Amino acid sequence: MMTLVYSRIAVLLIAITLDLIIGDPQNPLHPIRLIGNLIALGTRIYRKAEVKKPIAQYLWGMALTTFLITSVFALVYLITLVLYNLNLLAGIIGEAIICYFLIATKSLKVESMKVHDALLADDLVLARANLAMIVGRDTDQLDQASVTKAAVETIAENLSDGVIAPLIYMAIGGAPLGMAYKVVNTLDSMIGYKTEEFLFFGRFAAQFDDLLNLLPARFSALMLIIASALLRTDTSAAIRIFRRDRLNHASPNSAQTESVVAGALGLQLGGDTSYHGQMVSKPTIGDDSNPARIEHIVIANRLMYAATLCSLLLIVASALLTGAAISLLFPTWLPTI
């Protein structure tokens, strides 16, 4: 059992080290891009079928989601099984490389800092364009303060599903479960919209994504509160706004982390937002205590990194304690790698 625990910890540490050093590679063979291509193919098949009834649309979406999860999980499981059967080192390195593709810590910082740098150079047009690469909202009419808040908001929101949730699922089930989680997460980002086309077709994926992120989002919020204390931001406000505004979002999970960051920085996030030319009414998160400043993007990234480190330490400690406890309680029948 402890061999499994040690190898899983090694996989996590190697994967996140690769991410922090190299970042997310952009190439056509990126696993998440390949998954996106499969989702796009499934969506094209759905469109050609011209499904009319809402229940049929929902079942199509459920079938696509289930097929992709099981297929990707099985494929990654098979790959890791072959690697571990070669030898333990090959298994650890191969699985770590797969897991590395699932973490977005550095890429989130790099992309948000492009917005920061453009604002610092007083190039609002470029800042809007850079922001459009990491958010789904319309950016062409945003002023400097709104651009800054949007960048902070996306850092806070993506900390959970882009960094901490993958770490949690990889710690539990290795690369196969981590990749299965990213399938659901990618499905939600591509078809989980409340538009006429995707309202029923993408609903199962959106609901499943909400379910998978229930615990990681709340765990991420706790890690952000700890990070806020470590970085000496306004921790009392972070806790207060979290308790008050953590459900101020259509998703049960997004405002969990956003509320902590909003409180820690004294910003008001959320509010009415334009998507594809249509204004969507959204509740606000946080109090407008401080004017949005460009350096808030830097502080948000520091909070993200500190929360990631806290999460990693706690996950590793939990794995060691759990493995030791199980080994003591059930020493005779546990499998080894």
Residue frames as qw, qx, qy, qz and C-alpha x, y, z in Angstrom:
[[0.000, 0.885, 0.466, 0.000, 0.00, 0.00, 0.00],
 [0.285, -0.823, 0.081, 0.485, 2.74, 2.44, 0.92],
 [0.444, -0.080, 0.580, 0.678, 4.48, 1.73, -2.38],
 [0.180, 0.665, 0.622, 0.371, 1.30, 2.89, -4.13],
 [0.202, -0.929, -0.239, 0.196, 1.13, 5.98, -1.91],
 [0.436, -0.579, 0.300, 0.620, 4.78, 6.89, -2.47],
 [0.381, 0.164, 0.640, 0.647, 4.48, 6.44, -6.24],
 [0.070, 0.808, 0.548, 0.207, 1.30, 8.52, -6.36],
 [0.292, -0.879, -0.044, 0.373, 2.98, 11.30, -4.37],
 [0.462, -0.306, 0.477, 0.682, 5.99, 11.16, -6.70],
 [0.297, 0.500, 0.655, 0.483, 3.67, 11.46, -9.70],
 [0.074, -0.928, -0.365, 0.014, 1.98, 14.55, -8.23],
 [0.393, -0.760, 0.152, 0.494, 5.26, 16.24, -7.32],
 [0.444, -0.070, 0.582, 0.678, 6.82, 15.60, -10.72],
 [0.220, 0.649, 0.636, 0.355, 3.67, 16.72, -12.55],
 [0.114, -0.959, -0.242, 0.091, 3.28, 20.00, -10.73],
 [0.462, -0.582, 0.305, 0.595, 7.03, 20.70, -10.95],
 [0.409, 0.202, 0.630, 0.629, 6.85, 20.25, -14.72],
 [0.083, 0.827, 0.512, 0.216, 3.87, 22.59, -14.86],
 [0.293, -0.903, -0.064, 0.307, 5.53, 25.28, -12.75],
 [0.448, -0.443, 0.450, 0.633, 8.74, 25.14, -14.81],
 [0.252, 0.103, 0.712, 0.647, 7.47, 24.55, -18.34],
 [0.408, 0.300, 0.136, -0.852, 3.83, 25.57, -18.25],
 [0.719, 0.361, 0.548, -0.231, 1.09, 24.24, -20.48],
 [0.265, -0.213, 0.649, 0.681, 2.50, 23.32, -23.92],
 [0.564, 0.553, 0.167, -0.590, 0.42, 24.50, -26.86],
 [0.054, 0.305, -0.820, -0.481, 0.42, 21.88, -29.60],
 [0.663, 0.023, -0.371, -0.649, -2.17, 19.89, -31.58],
 [0.654, -0.021, -0.756, 0.024, -1.35, 16.70, -29.65],
 [0.163, -0.262, 0.565, -0.765, -2.14, 18.18, -26.24],
 [0.065, -0.240, -0.965, 0.084, -4.47, 15.65, -24.54],
 [0.182, 0.548, 0.513, -0.635, -7.06, 18.27, -23.63],
 [0.306, 0.465, -0.329, -0.763, -7.06, 19.57, -27.20],
 [0.206, 0.047, -0.923, -0.322, -7.57, 16.02, -28.46],
 [0.041, 0.417, 0.835, -0.356, -10.47, 15.62, -26.03],
 [0.240, 0.557, 0.133, -0.783, -11.86, 18.91, -27.31],
 [0.270, 0.283, -0.662, -0.640, -11.66, 17.57, -30.86],
 [0.118, -0.197, -0.973, -0.031, -13.64, 14.48, -29.81],
 [0.122, 0.538, 0.584, -0.596, -16.27, 16.68, -28.16],
 [0.263, 0.490, -0.225, -0.800, -16.49, 18.80, -31.30],
 [0.219, 0.085, -0.874, -0.426, -16.93, 15.64, -33.38],
 [0.035, -0.372, -0.897, 0.236, -19.68, 14.41, -31.07],
 [0.177, 0.565, 0.292, -0.752, -21.37, 17.80, -31.28],
 [0.267, 0.341, -0.523, -0.734, -21.28, 17.73, -35.09],
 [0.169, -0.131, -0.960, -0.182, -22.87, 14.28, -35.10],
 [0.041, 0.498, 0.698, -0.513, -25.57, 15.55, -32.73],
 [0.227, 0.511, -0.037, -0.829, -26.28, 18.51, -34.99],
 [0.259, 0.176, -0.749, -0.585, -26.59, 16.31, -38.07],
 [0.075, -0.275, -0.954, 0.096, -29.08, 14.11, -36.22],
 [0.250, -0.327, -0.202, -0.889, -31.34, 17.19, -35.81],
 [0.303, -0.348, -0.840, 0.287, -32.68, 16.02, -32.46],
 [0.187, -0.548, -0.246, -0.777, -35.80, 18.03, -31.57],
 [0.665, -0.630, -0.343, -0.209, -37.25, 16.73, -28.30],
 [0.176, -0.802, 0.427, -0.379, -35.62, 18.07, -25.11],
 [0.830, -0.375, 0.393, -0.124, -35.49, 14.63, -23.46],
 [0.909, 0.330, 0.104, 0.234, -33.77, 13.19, -26.53],
 [0.318, 0.814, -0.268, 0.406, -31.29, 16.07, -26.55],
 [0.494, -0.691, 0.437, -0.296, -30.54, 15.42, -22.88],
 [0.940, -0.105, 0.323, 0.014, -30.00, 11.71, -23.53],
 [0.726, 0.607, -0.082, 0.314, -27.66, 12.50, -26.45],
 [0.023, 0.817, -0.396, 0.418, -25.59, 14.69, -24.14],
 [0.736, -0.478, 0.427, -0.217, -25.60, 12.03, -21.44],
 [0.961, 0.190, 0.162, 0.120, -24.48, 9.40, -23.94],
 [0.523, 0.726, -0.227, 0.385, -21.65, 11.59, -25.28],
 [0.273, -0.762, 0.441, -0.387, -20.48, 12.41, -21.76],
 [0.864, -0.296, 0.383, -0.142, -20.58, 8.79, -20.60],
 [0.902, 0.387, 0.038, 0.190, -18.84, 7.50, -23.72],
 [0.370, 0.768, -0.317, 0.416, -15.99, 10.01, -23.51],
 [0.467, -0.681, 0.452, -0.338, -15.44, 9.51, -19.78],
 [0.919, -0.154, 0.358, -0.053, -15.30, 5.73, -19.99],
 [0.822, 0.517, -0.012, 0.238, -13.23, 5.69, -23.18],
 [0.214, 0.800, -0.375, 0.417, -10.63, 8.17, -21.97],
 [0.609, -0.585, 0.454, -0.284, -10.44, 6.59, -18.51],
 [0.966, 0.025, 0.257, 0.028, -9.95, 3.13, -20.02],
 [0.688, 0.643, -0.132, 0.310, -7.31, 4.34, -22.49],
 [0.010, -0.788, 0.449, -0.421, -5.26, 6.19, -19.86],
 [0.780, -0.419, 0.407, -0.224, -5.61, 3.26, -17.45],
 [0.955, 0.244, 0.107, 0.132, -4.30, 0.91, -20.11],
 [0.463, 0.747, -0.277, 0.390, -1.35, 3.19, -20.89],
 [0.286, -0.712, 0.496, -0.407, -0.37, 3.52, -17.23],
 [0.922, -0.200, 0.297, -0.145, -0.84, -0.22, -16.66],
 [0.863, 0.433, -0.072, 0.251, 1.56, -1.03, -19.50],
 [0.220, 0.775, -0.374, 0.460, 4.11, 1.48, -18.19],
 [0.540, -0.593, 0.469, -0.371, 3.99, 0.15, -14.64],
 [0.982, 0.005, 0.184, -0.030, 4.32, -3.40, -15.92],
 [0.636, 0.627, -0.296, 0.339, 7.59, -2.37, -17.56],
 [0.545, -0.091, -0.535, 0.639, 8.95, -1.10, -14.26],
 [0.249, -0.755, -0.485, 0.365, 8.02, 1.26, -11.44],
 [0.241, -0.465, 0.123, 0.843, 10.16, 4.16, -12.68],
 [0.038, 0.152, 0.649, 0.744, 8.66, 4.04, -16.18],
 [0.186, -0.647, -0.731, -0.111, 5.20, 4.02, -14.65],
 [0.282, -0.707, -0.301, 0.574, 5.87, 7.00, -12.39],
 [0.179, -0.329, 0.310, 0.874, 7.48, 9.10, -15.13],
 [0.019, -0.272, -0.741, -0.614, 4.87, 8.23, -17.74],
 [0.214, -0.709, -0.671, 0.031, 1.95, 8.87, -15.41],
 [0.281, -0.619, -0.158, 0.716, 3.52, 12.12, -14.20],
 [0.117, -0.088, 0.464, 0.874, 3.81, 13.37, -17.78],
 [0.144, -0.513, -0.745, -0.402, 0.13, 12.61, -18.38],
 [0.319, -0.736, -0.513, 0.305, -0.83, 14.37, -15.13],
 [0.320, -0.321, 0.077, 0.888, 1.34, 17.35, -16.04],
 [0.001, 0.260, 0.559, 0.787, -1.00, 18.13, -18.94],
 [0.312, -0.642, -0.683, -0.155, -3.93, 18.37, -16.51],
 [0.401, -0.662, -0.307, 0.554, -2.57, 21.20, -14.34],
 [0.351, 0.733, 0.276, 0.513, -2.76, 24.84, -15.41],
 [0.456, -0.740, -0.202, 0.451, -1.01, 26.80, -12.66],
 [0.382, -0.345, 0.269, 0.814, 1.69, 28.48, -14.72],
 [0.165, 0.366, 0.620, 0.674, -0.45, 28.97, -17.83],
 [0.192, -0.832, -0.519, -0.043, -3.12, 30.71, -15.76],
 [0.395, -0.717, -0.017, 0.574, -0.49, 33.04, -14.33],
 [0.380, -0.098, 0.476, 0.787, 1.19, 33.64, -17.71],
 [0.088, 0.546, 0.643, 0.529, -2.06, 34.43, -19.51],
 [0.255, -0.878, -0.396, 0.085, -3.38, 36.71, -16.77],
 [0.449, -0.591, 0.108, 0.661, -0.03, 38.51, -16.57],
 [0.329, 0.261, 0.523, 0.742, -0.32, 39.30, -20.27],
 [0.127, -0.831, -0.469, -0.273, -3.40, 41.32, -19.31],
 [0.504, -0.763, -0.109, 0.390, -1.45, 42.91, -16.46],
 [0.518, -0.223, 0.311, 0.764, 1.50, 43.84, -18.68],
 [0.191, 0.518, 0.527, 0.646, -0.75, 45.38, -21.35],
 [0.278, -0.889, -0.354, -0.080, -2.53, 47.47, -18.71],
 [0.569, -0.612, 0.045, 0.547, 0.81, 48.51, -17.27],
 [0.396, -0.001, 0.435, 0.809, 1.85, 49.66, -20.76],
 [0.273, 0.487, 0.219, -0.800, -1.41, 51.63, -20.95],
 [0.249, 0.131, -0.723, -0.631, -2.56, 49.52, -23.91],
 [0.567, 0.088, 0.529, -0.625, -6.21, 48.88, -23.10],
 [0.757, 0.379, -0.266, -0.461, -6.95, 47.42, -26.55],
 [0.482, 0.354, -0.798, 0.074, -4.25, 44.77, -26.12],
 [0.196, -0.147, 0.779, -0.577, -5.35, 44.12, -22.54],
 [0.720, 0.191, 0.217, -0.631, -8.91, 43.46, -23.76],
 [0.734, 0.401, -0.487, -0.253, -7.62, 41.13, -26.46],
 [0.259, 0.319, -0.861, 0.301, -5.45, 39.22, -23.99],
 [0.423, -0.038, 0.619, -0.661, -8.35, 38.98, -21.56],
 [0.773, 0.257, -0.103, -0.571, -10.59, 37.57, -24.29],
 [0.538, 0.353, -0.764, -0.046, -8.22, 34.59, -24.52],
 [0.212, 0.055, -0.880, 0.422, -9.02, 33.47, -20.96],
 [0.313, 0.269, 0.579, -0.703, -12.65, 34.52, -20.38],
 [0.245, 0.408, 0.832, 0.285, -15.92, 33.83, -22.13],
 [0.085, 0.810, 0.403, -0.417, -17.39, 37.32, -21.72],
 [0.461, 0.771, 0.174, 0.403, -17.29, 40.18, -24.23],
 [0.604, -0.453, -0.105, 0.647, -14.25, 42.35, -23.54],
 [0.426, 0.403, 0.287, 0.757, -14.27, 45.03, -26.24],
 [0.156, -0.788, -0.200, -0.560, -16.15, 47.60, -24.14],
 [0.719, -0.568, -0.306, 0.259, -14.49, 47.02, -20.77],
 [0.029, 0.928, -0.253, 0.273, -12.58, 49.83, -19.06],
 [0.340, 0.506, -0.712, 0.349, -9.33, 49.31, -17.18],
 [0.414, -0.296, 0.628, -0.588, -11.00, 48.55, -13.85],
 [0.884, 0.122, 0.144, -0.429, -13.36, 46.03, -15.42],
 [0.734, 0.463, -0.495, 0.035, -10.52, 44.32, -17.28],
 [0.064, 0.468, -0.742, 0.476, -8.56, 44.06, -14.03],
 [0.624, -0.145, 0.505, -0.579, -11.52, 42.62, -12.13],
 [0.905, 0.272, -0.116, -0.307, -12.25, 40.11, -14.90],
 [0.548, 0.484, -0.653, 0.198, -8.64, 38.89, -14.81],
 [0.195, -0.342, 0.719, -0.573, -8.77, 38.53, -11.01],
 [0.780, 0.023, 0.256, -0.570, -12.10, 36.74, -11.28],
 [0.872, 0.330, -0.323, -0.161, -10.84, 34.17, -13.78],
 [0.283, 0.456, -0.759, 0.368, -7.74, 33.46, -11.68],
 [0.416, -0.209, 0.625, -0.627, -9.94, 32.81, -8.65],
 [0.850, 0.158, 0.100, -0.492, -12.49, 30.71, -10.53],
 [0.809, 0.417, -0.408, -0.061, -9.97, 28.57, -12.42],
 [0.104, -0.559, 0.750, -0.339, -7.84, 27.83, -9.36],
 [0.709, -0.096, 0.577, -0.394, -10.29, 25.09, -8.45],
 [0.892, 0.336, 0.268, -0.141, -11.05, 23.33, -11.74],
 [0.605, 0.734, -0.294, 0.093, -7.70, 24.14, -13.36],
 [0.205, 0.592, -0.679, 0.383, -5.34, 23.31, -10.51],
 [0.332, -0.318, 0.718, -0.522, -6.65, 21.98, -7.20],
 [0.858, 0.115, 0.221, -0.449, -9.47, 19.71, -8.42],
 [0.788, 0.444, -0.424, -0.038, -7.14, 17.86, -10.84],
 [0.128, 0.493, -0.758, 0.408, -4.62, 17.40, -8.01],
 [0.593, -0.173, 0.550, -0.562, -7.33, 15.92, -5.80],
 [0.911, 0.245, 0.062, -0.325, -8.62, 13.50, -8.42],
 [0.621, 0.535, -0.561, 0.118, -5.10, 12.50, -9.44],
 [0.139, -0.445, 0.746, -0.475, -4.26, 11.84, -5.79],
 [0.741, -0.021, 0.455, -0.493, -7.32, 9.59, -5.50],
 [0.876, 0.284, 0.382, -0.078, -7.20, 7.73, -8.81],
 [0.558, -0.236, 0.496, 0.622, -4.02, 8.72, -10.61],
 [0.015, 0.241, -0.458, -0.856, -3.86, 9.85, -14.21],
 [0.064, -0.344, -0.857, -0.377, -6.97, 7.86, -15.32],
 [0.142, -0.736, -0.620, 0.232, -9.29, 9.60, -12.84],
 [0.168, -0.579, 0.027, 0.798, -7.60, 12.95, -13.34],
 [0.016, -0.059, 0.630, 0.774, -8.10, 12.70, -17.11],
 [0.097, -0.530, -0.825, -0.167, -11.72, 11.59, -16.65],
 [0.145, -0.722, -0.387, 0.555, -12.29, 14.71, -14.54],
 [0.083, -0.434, 0.295, 0.847, -10.81, 16.90, -17.28],
 [0.029, 0.269, 0.814, 0.515, -13.13, 15.27, -19.83],
 [0.121, -0.734, -0.661, 0.100, -16.15, 16.42, -17.82],
 [0.218, -0.681, -0.086, 0.694, -14.60, 19.83, -17.22],
 [0.116, -0.194, 0.546, 0.807, -13.89, 20.28, -20.94],
 [0.015, -0.481, -0.821, -0.308, -17.38, 19.11, -21.88],
 [0.142, -0.781, -0.488, 0.363, -18.85, 21.71, -19.54],
 [0.174, -0.582, 0.156, 0.779, -16.68, 24.47, -21.04],
 [0.049, -0.086, 0.686, 0.721, -17.69, 23.52, -24.60],
 [0.292, -0.350, -0.717, -0.527, -21.37, 22.51, -24.38],
 [0.300, -0.465, -0.728, 0.405, -22.47, 23.42, -20.87],
 [0.017, 0.012, -0.014, -1.000, -24.17, 26.65, -21.94],
 [0.274, 0.508, 0.702, -0.417, -27.77, 27.68, -21.44],
 [0.214, 0.325, -0.391, -0.834, -28.24, 28.56, -25.09],
 [0.792, 0.225, 0.034, -0.567, -31.00, 27.26, -27.30],
 [0.697, 0.399, -0.584, -0.119, -28.69, 24.68, -28.87],
 [0.423, 0.254, -0.788, 0.368, -27.02, 23.40, -25.70],
 [0.487, -0.428, 0.260, -0.716, -29.68, 23.94, -23.01],
 [0.921, -0.166, 0.182, -0.301, -30.62, 20.25, -22.88],
 [0.857, 0.391, -0.296, 0.159, -27.77, 18.66, -24.84],
 [0.406, 0.476, -0.521, 0.580, -25.12, 20.06, -22.48],
 [0.553, -0.633, 0.101, -0.532, -27.11, 19.88, -19.26],
 [0.956, -0.260, -0.120, 0.058, -25.88, 16.47, -18.10],
 [0.688, 0.283, -0.231, 0.628, -22.23, 17.49, -18.58],
 [0.052, -0.621, 0.179, -0.761, -22.84, 20.76, -16.71],
 [0.757, -0.531, 0.013, -0.380, -24.61, 18.95, -13.85],
 [0.946, -0.073, -0.171, 0.264, -21.88, 16.32, -13.65],
 [0.462, 0.455, -0.240, 0.722, -19.20, 19.02, -13.62],
 [0.365, -0.654, 0.141, -0.648, -20.99, 20.81, -10.78],
 [0.915, -0.375, -0.060, -0.135, -21.13, 17.54, -8.84],
 [0.861, 0.121, -0.195, 0.453, -17.45, 16.72, -9.35],
 [0.316, 0.468, -0.209, 0.798, -16.43, 20.22, -8.23],
 [0.535, -0.744, -0.245, -0.317, -18.59, 20.47, -5.11],
 [0.784, -0.553, -0.043, 0.279, -15.86, 19.37, -2.69],
 [0.661, 0.114, 0.088, 0.736, -12.80, 20.67, -4.63],
 [0.068, 0.711, 0.169, 0.679, -14.29, 24.17, -4.90],
 [0.562, -0.794, -0.074, -0.220, -14.90, 24.37, -1.16],
 [0.842, -0.300, 0.041, 0.447, -11.50, 22.89, -0.40],
 [0.502, 0.410, 0.133, 0.749, -9.96, 25.48, -2.76],
 [0.198, -0.833, -0.125, -0.500, -11.77, 28.26, -0.92],
 [0.752, -0.651, -0.007, 0.101, -10.34, 27.04, 2.38],
 [0.772, -0.019, 0.115, 0.625, -6.84, 26.93, 0.88],
 [0.247, 0.646, 0.156, 0.706, -7.31, 30.49, -0.39],
 [0.468, -0.846, -0.083, -0.243, -8.28, 31.65, 3.08],
 [0.816, -0.429, 0.095, 0.375, -5.09, 30.10, 4.45],
 [0.603, 0.306, 0.199, 0.709, -3.13, 31.68, 1.59],
 [0.048, -0.851, -0.173, -0.493, -4.71, 35.03, 2.40],
 [0.635, -0.771, 0.037, 0.039, -3.43, 34.78, 5.96],
 [0.810, -0.148, 0.194, 0.533, 0.04, 33.74, 4.81],
 [0.435, 0.416, 0.255, 0.757, 0.25, 36.66, 2.37],
 [0.176, -0.409, -0.401, 0.800, -1.24, 39.08, 4.89],
 [0.161, -0.329, -0.437, -0.821, -4.15, 40.23, 2.78],
 [0.449, -0.240, 0.273, -0.816, -7.49, 40.97, 4.45],
 [0.213, -0.023, -0.977, -0.006, -8.26, 37.50, 5.80],
 [0.189, 0.334, 0.681, -0.624, -11.17, 38.61, 7.99],
 [0.482, 0.457, -0.067, -0.744, -12.88, 40.16, 4.96],
 [0.338, 0.250, -0.833, -0.360, -12.07, 37.04, 2.92],
 [0.046, -0.176, -0.952, 0.247, -13.89, 34.89, 5.47],
 [0.280, 0.440, 0.440, -0.731, -16.78, 37.34, 5.80],
 [0.470, 0.437, -0.323, -0.695, -17.37, 37.68, 2.07],
 [0.240, 0.124, -0.945, -0.182, -16.99, 33.92, 1.60],
 [0.086, 0.289, 0.863, -0.405, -19.71, 33.24, 4.17],
 [0.333, 0.542, 0.284, -0.718, -21.99, 35.87, 2.65],
 [0.498, 0.624, -0.228, -0.557, -21.43, 35.57, -1.13],
 [0.272, -0.324, 0.880, 0.217, -20.14, 32.03, -1.74],
 [0.412, 0.379, 0.827, 0.049, -23.41, 31.09, -3.50],
 [0.271, 0.756, 0.092, -0.589, -23.79, 34.30, -5.53],
 [0.109, 0.412, -0.711, -0.560, -23.41, 32.52, -8.86],
 [0.815, 0.151, -0.210, -0.519, -25.48, 30.35, -11.17],
 [0.707, 0.186, -0.666, 0.148, -22.93, 27.60, -10.52],
 [0.730, -0.666, -0.127, -0.081, -22.84, 26.24, -6.95],
 [0.854, -0.206, 0.001, 0.478, -19.03, 26.25, -7.13],
 [0.500, 0.573, 0.059, 0.647, -17.67, 29.31, -8.95],
 [0.182, -0.839, 0.049, -0.510, -18.35, 31.87, -6.23],
 [0.850, -0.480, -0.126, 0.178, -16.67, 29.74, -3.56],
 [0.693, -0.099, 0.049, 0.713, -13.19, 30.84, -4.59],
 [0.197, 0.600, 0.227, 0.741, -14.22, 34.14, -6.15],
 [0.441, -0.834, -0.215, -0.253, -15.76, 35.30, -2.85],
 [0.760, -0.485, -0.034, 0.431, -12.55, 34.63, -0.91],
 [0.536, 0.137, 0.193, 0.810, -10.41, 36.55, -3.39],
 [0.042, -0.740, -0.314, -0.594, -12.95, 39.39, -3.58],
 [0.573, -0.804, -0.159, -0.026, -12.87, 39.74, 0.19],
 [0.765, -0.304, 0.054, 0.566, -9.09, 39.44, 0.46],
 [0.415, 0.179, 0.255, 0.855, -8.55, 42.20, -2.12],
 [0.076, 0.535, 0.373, -0.755, -11.54, 44.37, -1.22],
 [0.133, 0.127, -0.555, -0.811, -12.96, 44.12, -4.74],
 [0.656, 0.306, 0.441, -0.531, -16.48, 43.63, -6.04],
 [0.065, -0.175, 0.855, 0.483, -16.52, 40.92, -8.66],
 [0.219, 0.449, 0.866, 0.001, -19.38, 39.43, -10.68],
 [0.228, 0.567, 0.149, -0.778, -22.31, 41.64, -11.65],
 [0.704, 0.620, 0.239, -0.250, -24.01, 42.05, -15.02],
 [0.369, -0.424, 0.656, 0.503, -21.84, 40.71, -17.83],
 [0.636, 0.561, -0.155, -0.507, -22.12, 40.68, -21.63],
 [0.530, -0.157, 0.806, 0.211, -21.81, 37.33, -23.42],
 [0.313, 0.247, 0.756, 0.519, -21.96, 37.20, -27.22],
 [0.060, -0.288, -0.289, -0.911, -23.64, 40.59, -27.33],
 [0.545, -0.581, -0.475, -0.375, -26.28, 39.75, -24.71],
 [0.108, -0.517, 0.512, -0.677, -26.22, 41.23, -21.22],
 [0.668, -0.273, -0.692, 0.000, -26.60, 38.58, -18.51],
 [0.399, -0.730, 0.163, -0.529, -27.72, 39.65, -15.05],
 [0.741, -0.021, -0.592, 0.315, -25.45, 38.19, -12.36],
 [0.533, -0.833, -0.144, 0.022, -25.22, 38.93, -8.63],
 [0.213, 0.805, -0.444, 0.331, -22.17, 40.74, -7.34],
 [0.879, -0.242, -0.312, 0.267, -19.53, 39.09, -5.18],
 [0.564, -0.125, -0.228, 0.783, -17.75, 41.16, -2.55],
 [0.076, -0.905, -0.277, 0.313, -17.84, 44.80, -1.52],
 [0.524, 0.702, 0.056, 0.480, -16.48, 47.66, -3.60],
 [0.568, -0.759, -0.079, 0.308, -14.07, 48.64, -0.82],
 [0.408, -0.523, 0.385, 0.642, -11.02, 49.32, -2.98],
 [0.546, 0.701, -0.182, -0.422, -10.62, 50.67, -6.51],
 [0.955, 0.151, 0.193, 0.166, -9.36, 47.97, -8.88],
 [0.074, -0.844, 0.459, 0.267, -5.62, 48.36, -9.37],
 [0.691, 0.506, -0.497, -0.140, -3.39, 46.63, -11.90],
 [0.103, 0.444, -0.836, 0.304, -1.33, 45.03, -9.12],
 [0.729, -0.101, 0.418, -0.532, -4.44, 43.18, -7.93],
 [0.883, 0.340, -0.269, -0.179, -3.76, 40.71, -10.76],
 [0.388, 0.491, -0.705, 0.334, -0.29, 40.05, -9.31],
 [0.346, -0.296, 0.652, -0.606, -1.71, 39.56, -5.81],
 [0.872, 0.094, 0.101, -0.471, -4.41, 37.22, -7.13],
 [0.780, 0.398, -0.482, 0.028, -1.70, 35.10, -8.75],
 [0.101, 0.438, -0.740, 0.500, 0.26, 35.01, -5.51],
 [0.644, -0.136, 0.448, -0.605, -2.85, 33.82, -3.71],
 [0.903, 0.263, -0.180, -0.289, -3.31, 31.14, -6.37],
 [0.573, 0.447, -0.646, 0.235, 0.26, 29.88, -5.98],
 [0.155, -0.358, 0.695, -0.604, 0.12, 29.92, -2.20],
 [0.784, -0.012, 0.267, -0.560, -3.21, 28.07, -2.20],
 [0.843, 0.351, -0.387, -0.124, -1.78, 25.51, -4.62],
 [0.320, 0.433, -0.740, 0.403, 1.22, 24.89, -2.35],
 [0.441, -0.224, 0.576, -0.651, -1.02, 24.56, 0.72],
 [0.880, 0.145, 0.000, -0.452, -3.24, 22.12, -1.17],
 [0.712, 0.409, -0.569, 0.051, -0.31, 20.02, -2.32],
 [0.055, 0.388, -0.755, 0.526, 1.11, 19.79, 1.19],
 [0.610, -0.091, 0.461, -0.638, -2.23, 18.79, 2.65],
 [0.883, 0.267, -0.195, -0.334, -2.92, 16.24, -0.10],
 [0.543, 0.423, -0.694, 0.211, 0.50, 14.65, 0.37],
 [0.165, -0.294, 0.716, -0.611, 0.10, 14.55, 4.15],
 [0.765, 0.033, 0.236, -0.598, -3.39, 13.05, 3.82],
 [0.826, 0.337, -0.421, -0.167, -2.12, 10.38, 1.41],
 [0.327, 0.394, -0.772, 0.376, 0.68, 9.40, 3.77],
 [0.372, -0.178, 0.618, -0.670, -1.60, 9.24, 6.81],
 [0.835, 0.148, 0.041, -0.528, -4.31, 7.33, 4.94],
 [0.732, 0.380, -0.565, -0.031, -1.85, 4.85, 3.49],
 [0.135, 0.346, -0.791, 0.485, -0.21, 4.26, 6.85],
 [0.557, -0.092, 0.464, -0.682, -3.56, 3.80, 8.59],
 [0.879, 0.226, -0.145, -0.395, -4.83, 1.30, 6.00],
 [0.572, 0.420, -0.690, 0.145, -1.55, -0.61, 6.08],
 [0.095, -0.277, 0.759, -0.582, -1.81, -0.94, 9.87],
 [0.659, 0.045, 0.373, -0.652, -5.48, -1.94, 9.87],
 [0.911, 0.314, 0.174, -0.201, -5.44, -4.27, 6.86],
 [0.135, -0.717, 0.623, 0.283, -1.86, -5.48, 6.35],
 [0.574, -0.105, 0.806, 0.098, -2.55, -8.92, 4.90],
 [0.577, 0.492, 0.643, 0.103, -4.64, -8.40, 1.76],
 [0.175, 0.870, -0.039, -0.460, -3.47, -5.09, 0.33],
 [0.826, 0.461, 0.172, 0.275, -2.20, -5.24, -3.26],
 [0.388, -0.620, 0.256, 0.632, 1.16, -3.81, -4.25],
 [0.469, 0.752, -0.204, -0.414, 2.16, -2.19, -7.52]]
